[in-house]
Amino acid sequence: MEHGEKREAVMQATLELVGEHGFHGSPMALIAERAGVAAGTIYRFFDSKDTLIKGIYASLEKQILAAVTLDYPAGHPVRVRFLHTGRQLVRFFIGSPLQFRFLEQYQNSPYGVASRRDKVFGRKDSNIIVELFEEAAEQKIIKDLPLPILFALTFGPLVDICRDHILKFITLDDGLIERTVEACWDAVRRGPDSGLRK
């Protein structure tokens, strides 16, 4: 197995084990066994389990950004860009159940709390979704609510429906994805009496 292949095998094994057993139930020795590498090999790529977990999360963030920006309708109205973003997120999540399970556990762990705090309050990096909400707020297209609440009203339900699809409680087809993302937009947009359905 080549150097890069070993690193990928370690990351894949971690994704699988975290999905099955959670972070605490996925010790480095078990990850090494699942990856088919010596335990010491992992430390050539990642100096600790924390570094490994954060590395996988960073990789998944890049994959999500690539999914969201694929055919991104730059220059179109906020609503069009929001609907595109929601559709792309749902399609990425339901097409990558292993990655989705990892992300869910990450976001609901101390790792995720720190990450969310940085993104919502102290953003160090540009974030296309935060920028979209900021633009919508400046244009007074969306309700005057704190950013975490806007995120909860829009992306919370999308995460829930992805989970339900993966658990086979529902089946998301293109039409249902479209209607659901539209409903999330309706949850945060200002009412039709504002004349702001853009």
C-alpha positions as CSV (number, residue, x, y, z in Angstrom):
1,M,0.0,0.0,0.0
2,E,1.4,3.4,-1.0
3,H,1.9,6.3,1.4
4,G,-1.2,8.2,0.2
5,E,-3.3,5.0,0.1
6,K,-2.4,4.3,3.7
7,R,-3.5,7.8,4.8
8,E,-6.8,7.4,2.9
9,A,-7.3,3.9,4.4
10,V,-6.9,5.4,7.9
11,M,-9.4,8.2,7.2
12,Q,-11.9,5.7,5.6
13,A,-11.5,3.3,8.6
14,T,-12.1,6.2,11.0
15,L,-15.2,7.3,9.1
16,E,-16.6,3.7,9.3
17,L,-15.8,3.1,12.9
18,V,-17.0,6.5,14.1
19,G,-20.3,5.8,12.2
20,E,-20.6,2.4,14.0
21,H,-19.2,3.2,17.5
22,G,-18.8,6.9,17.9
23,F,-15.6,8.8,18.7
24,H,-14.9,7.1,22.0
25,G,-15.6,3.6,20.7
26,S,-13.0,4.1,17.9
27,P,-9.5,3.7,19.5
28,M,-6.5,4.2,17.3
29,A,-5.6,0.4,17.5
30,L,-9.1,-0.5,16.1
31,I,-8.7,2.2,13.4
32,A,-5.3,0.7,12.4
33,E,-6.7,-2.8,12.3
34,R,-9.7,-1.7,10.1
35,A,-7.3,0.2,7.8
36,G,-4.9,-2.7,7.5
37,V,-1.9,-0.8,8.7
38,A,0.4,-1.0,11.8
39,A,-0.8,1.1,14.7
40,G,2.3,3.3,14.5
41,T,1.6,4.1,10.9
42,I,-1.3,6.3,11.8
43,Y,1.0,8.6,13.7
44,R,3.1,9.2,10.6
45,F,0.1,11.0,9.2
46,F,-1.7,12.3,12.3
47,D,0.0,13.1,15.6
48,S,-3.1,12.3,17.7
49,K,-6.7,11.1,17.4
50,D,-7.9,14.7,17.7
51,T,-5.7,15.7,14.7
52,L,-7.2,12.7,12.7
53,I,-10.8,13.6,13.6
54,K,-10.2,17.3,12.8
55,G,-8.5,16.4,9.6
56,I,-11.4,14.3,8.4
57,Y,-13.8,17.1,9.3
58,A,-11.7,19.6,7.3
59,S,-11.7,17.3,4.3
60,L,-15.5,16.9,4.5
61,E,-15.9,20.6,4.7
62,K,-14.0,20.9,1.4
63,Q,-16.2,18.2,-0.1
64,I,-19.3,20.1,1.0
65,L,-18.0,23.4,-0.4
66,A,-17.3,21.7,-3.7
67,A,-20.8,20.2,-3.8
68,V,-22.4,23.6,-2.9
69,T,-20.4,25.6,-5.4
70,L,-20.9,23.1,-8.3
71,D,-22.9,25.1,-10.8
72,Y,-23.5,27.8,-8.2
73,P,-25.8,30.5,-9.6
74,A,-23.6,33.4,-8.7
75,G,-25.2,36.8,-9.5
76,H,-28.7,35.4,-9.2
77,P,-31.1,36.5,-6.5
78,V,-30.6,35.3,-2.9
79,R,-33.6,33.0,-3.0
80,V,-32.2,31.2,-6.1
81,R,-28.8,30.8,-4.5
82,F,-30.3,29.6,-1.2
83,L,-32.4,26.9,-3.0
84,H,-29.4,25.8,-4.9
85,T,-27.3,25.5,-1.7
86,G,-30.1,23.6,0.1
87,R,-30.5,21.1,-2.7
88,Q,-26.8,20.5,-3.1
89,L,-26.4,20.0,0.7
90,V,-29.2,17.4,0.8
91,R,-27.9,15.6,-2.3
92,F,-24.4,15.5,-0.8
93,F,-25.6,14.2,2.5
94,I,-27.9,11.5,1.2
95,G,-25.3,10.4,-1.3
96,S,-22.7,10.1,1.4
97,P,-24.3,8.4,4.5
98,L,-21.0,7.5,6.1
99,Q,-19.8,11.1,5.9
100,F,-23.2,12.4,7.1
101,R,-23.0,10.2,10.2
102,F,-19.5,11.4,11.0
103,L,-20.6,15.1,10.5
104,E,-23.6,14.6,12.8
105,Q,-21.4,13.2,15.6
106,Y,-18.8,15.9,15.1
107,Q,-21.3,18.7,15.2
108,N,-22.9,17.3,18.4
109,S,-19.5,16.9,20.2
110,P,-17.1,19.3,21.8
111,Y,-15.3,19.4,18.4
112,G,-18.4,20.7,16.7
113,V,-19.2,23.3,19.4
114,A,-15.8,25.0,18.9
115,S,-16.1,24.8,15.2
116,R,-19.6,26.3,15.1
117,R,-18.6,29.1,17.5
118,D,-15.8,30.1,15.1
119,K,-18.0,30.0,12.1
120,V,-21.0,31.8,13.5
121,F,-19.2,34.4,15.7
122,G,-15.6,34.7,14.8
123,R,-15.3,33.4,11.3
124,K,-11.7,33.3,10.2
125,D,-12.5,32.0,6.7
126,S,-14.9,33.1,4.1
127,N,-18.1,31.1,4.3
128,I,-20.5,31.1,1.3
129,I,-23.5,30.3,3.4
130,V,-22.9,32.9,6.1
131,E,-22.3,35.5,3.3
132,L,-25.6,34.5,1.7
133,F,-27.5,35.1,4.9
134,E,-25.7,38.4,5.5
135,E,-26.6,39.6,2.0
136,A,-30.2,38.5,2.6
137,A,-30.3,40.4,5.9
138,E,-28.8,43.5,4.3
139,Q,-31.5,43.4,1.6
140,K,-34.2,42.8,4.3
141,I,-35.3,39.6,2.5
142,I,-35.2,37.5,5.6
143,K,-36.5,37.8,9.1
144,D,-34.5,39.8,11.6
145,L,-33.2,36.9,13.7
146,P,-29.8,36.0,15.0
147,L,-27.7,33.9,12.6
148,P,-27.8,30.7,14.7
149,I,-31.6,30.8,14.7
150,L,-31.7,31.3,10.9
151,F,-29.3,28.4,10.5
152,A,-31.5,26.2,12.8
153,L,-34.7,27.1,10.9
154,T,-33.1,26.3,7.5
155,F,-30.4,23.7,7.9
156,G,-31.8,21.9,11.0
157,P,-34.8,20.5,9.1
158,L,-32.6,19.6,6.1
159,V,-30.2,17.6,8.3
160,D,-33.3,15.9,9.9
161,I,-34.7,14.8,6.6
162,C,-31.4,13.5,5.4
163,R,-31.1,11.4,8.5
164,D,-34.7,10.1,8.0
165,H,-33.8,9.3,4.3
166,I,-30.7,7.4,5.4
167,L,-32.7,5.5,8.0
168,K,-35.3,4.7,5.3
169,F,-38.1,6.5,7.1
170,I,-38.7,8.6,4.0
171,T,-37.5,8.6,0.4
172,L,-36.2,11.9,-0.9
173,D,-36.6,12.3,-4.7
174,D,-35.9,15.5,-6.6
175,G,-39.4,16.9,-6.2
176,L,-39.6,16.3,-2.4
177,I,-36.1,17.8,-2.0
178,E,-37.2,20.9,-3.9
179,R,-40.4,21.3,-1.9
180,T,-38.6,20.8,1.4
181,V,-35.8,23.3,0.6
182,E,-38.5,25.8,-0.5
183,A,-40.3,25.3,2.8
184,C,-37.0,26.0,4.7
185,W,-36.7,29.2,2.7
186,D,-40.3,30.1,3.6
187,A,-39.4,29.7,7.2
188,V,-36.9,32.6,7.2
189,R,-38.0,34.9,4.4
190,R,-40.1,37.9,5.2
191,G,-43.8,37.6,4.5
192,P,-45.4,38.3,1.1
193,D,-46.9,41.5,2.5
194,S,-43.3,42.9,2.5
195,G,-43.2,42.5,-1.3
196,L,-39.8,40.9,-0.8
197,R,-40.2,37.4,-2.3
198,K,-37.0,37.6,-4.3
